[in-house]
Amino acid sequence: MSANVKKKTIDTLARNLREAARTGKPCAPVRHDLPERDIDAAYAVQEANTVHWLSEGRRLVGRKIGLTSRVVQVLLG
């Protein structure tokens, strides 16, 4: 995890994303709360949710890697 981003921030952002998924109501983009271009912090949010969902019995079956594409990065800002 990025040394610039506290675990509390990572956990809060992960929880916000889970709540948005649960309710179907969008949350603010996490990029606004993470340092620009801090890929480690972004992956830490993803990992926090992966750990959470695995602890609830979900099964890991793949990975979404779209943001490694420059075209998708530009598209999503």
N, C-alpha and C positions, 0 to 999 in steps of 0.2 A: 504494500500500500504506500502511496505517496506520503512522504514525511510532512508535506504541506497541508494535508487534510486529516483532521482528527477523526478517530473512529466514531465518535458521536455523530458527526456530519454524515459519514458513510451510512451508519445505521438508520439515521433519520431519512435520508434520501431513499434507501432501500425500502423502508416501511411506507413511504409516500407512494412509491411505485406499486407496491403490493396492494395498498388501499385503492389506488386507481383501478387496478386490475379487478379487484373484488367488487367495487361499486359500479364500474363502467364509466366513472366520471374522471376526466383527465386531470392530471396534476401539472404543475409548472415543470418545464424541461429541467432535468438535473444539471444540464450544462451551465445554468445560471448560478448554481451553487458550488461548482467545482472550478478550480483554476483552469484557465484556458490551456488546452492541449495536454492536460494531465491524464494521460491514458491509464496510468496505474490506478488513479483514483476512480476513474470510470469502471475499470474492471473490478475494483474492490466493491463497488456498489452491486455489480452483477454477481460477484461471488457471494456477497452477503445474502442475496435473494436465493441463489442456488442452494446454499447451506440451509437456509430457512425451509425451502420447499422440500428438500431431501429429508429434513427432520420430520416433515409431515407425511412422509411416505411416498412422495413423488419419485419417479425414476428418471435419471438423466439419460436422454436418448440422442442428443445431438447438441450442436452449438451454432449460434447465429453469429456470423462473422462479417456481415455486410459493411460495417464501418471501417473495415480494413481497405475497402475500395475507395479510391480517391473520388470517384464519381458520386458515391453515396455520401461521403463526407461533405462534399460541396453542396449536395442536395439538401442535407440536413443541417447545414451551417456549422 
